[in-house]
């Protein structure tokens, strides 16, 4: 469950446009319609790439490409972007539980810096009008896990209702912490969610530090005391995972060329969740997550070719036979 967004991406020659638009490099900033229109004006003069997006949207799309049968709960506008988002999901076999709103479909304007770092100016549009009362228990039935992106914490009632319904339907609750600035802005609420409802936490090093004030290992120990499984993603250094007393540090082979880090964490989560749904060990879950993350950072956006997905599946099969 997450913000149903369409990504519009541009590759920058330098970071001056980020300064001009007042967007801190590497962050996700929510923007109003005026700033969205200003950015759109700049993008109209540049080469852009369009893809279905949103953090949870990316994760679910990757899960579907691995052969899972996920569903997605979100809200779009009654416009071309909304139709594009829905059709793309259905084409991949995702059960699209989409509500329709009066505002335009949300757009994540994505700036890709020369070093591959990405910065988002996100206009939520219709996505922000999804409310707690729109959710029903039936939306959550028939699944094993509920994966929620941390970006939804702007509406406390919505995310609480989703987690409560997920628990009622017997689901394990997975939370991705989304972005360091989102965590910093709502620390107490994140703590309530993790302590009371969440079973699996996904965070990168910056988000884990924003939540605990500690480095990766200190953070993972603190978070693990509050939930079942914690995954802290360390970028090129791999990841560390903790469940109870079991602790794993997984290093990953270097990627020859990082093109765009958009969706890296989302794809890692998809691989990890796929492994969990198949009953694999935490180490194998982590390796599958790393295979997906290292693949998506070698393309612009989050769309991989069928050939690439076939290659990924072969890599996973080889891993399981090892």
Protein Blocks (a to p, Z undefined) as FASTA:
>chain_A
ZZdddddddddfblklmmmnopaehiacdddfklmmmmmmmmmmpccddddedjklmmmm
mmmmnopacdddddddddfklmmmmmmmmmnopacdddddfbdcddddddddfkopacdd
ddfklmlmpcfklpcfklmgoiabdcddfklmmpmmlmmmmmmmmmmnopacdddehiak
lmmmmmmmmmmmmmmmpmbdcddfklmmmmnopafklmmmmmmmmmmbdcddehjnopad
dehjbccdddddddfbafblghklmmmmmmmmmmmmnopafklmmmmmmmmmmmmmmpgc
jbdcfklmmmmmmmmmmmmmZZ
